[in-house]
Amino acid sequence: MKLTPVMKDFVVHWGEMGAKWGTNRTVAQLQAFLYISPEPLNADDIIDSLQIARSNVSSSLKELQNWKIVKVVHKFGDRRDHYELMKDVCAMFQTILDERKRREIDPTLQILKECISETDTKNKEDRYSRERLVELLNFIETMSLWYERMRKMSIDKIMGFVQLENKFSKFLKGSK
């Protein structure tokens, strides 16, 4: 697939943003490329279009599969694996959030709980640290609970909620 200048700009920008969000630049570029591709692509197509090494394509595809946003599909008459990114933006966003929560938030909650339980309340520094950790734990647990509730809602309801909030914010700004 030949990249147009607009496609190149998008792929490069998404890679830069991915790096700022803590994702490997090439992984993010590959995600962007698959997102704008009208059909599933094989590794050779990706290598030719993005001009990146086969090993980098392979590891990036595995990473996107680990994030559960890329799947392998097969084309009739072609023995090669083809790769397809989730096309539903909301579903992809939710999947990424779910994975980030599982990889980042859940372990942090566990460590906070362990640190709190191990503090020596007779020690002044530990008491202060414990207070700060409890405050952080309560905040993260509250946000996680809110996320779990939002996650159970349909995309339509979430989008309706966001649109309603936008209207409410505009109303409040107008009443000042």
Stockholm file with secondary structure:
# STOCKHOLM 1.0

chainA/1-176         MKLTPVMKDFVVHWGEMGAKWGTNRTVAQLQAFLYISPEPLNADDIIDSLQIARSNVSSSLKELQNWKIVKVVHKFGDRRDHYELMKDVCAMFQTILDERKRREIDPTLQILKECISETDTKNKEDRYSRERLVELLNFIETMSLWYERMRKMSIDKIMGFVQLENKFSKFLKGSK
#=GR chainA/1-176 SS CCCCHHHHHHHHHHHHHHHHTTSCHHHHHHHHHHHHCSSCEEHHHHHHHHTCCHHHHHHHHHHHHHTTCEEEEEETTEEEEEEEECCCHHHHHHHHHHHHIIIIIHHHHHHHHHHHHHCCTTSHHHHHHHHHHHHHHHHHHHHHHHHHHHHTSCHHHHHHHHHHHHHHHHHHHHTC
#=GC SS_cons         CCCCHHHHHHHHHHHHHHHHTTSCHHHHHHHHHHHHCSSCEEHHHHHHHHTCCHHHHHHHHHHHHHTTCEEEEEETTEEEEEEEECCCHHHHHHHHHHHHIIIIIHHHHHHHHHHHHHCCTTSHHHHHHHHHHHHHHHHHHHHHHHHHHHHTSCHHHHHHHHHHHHHHHHHHHHTC
//
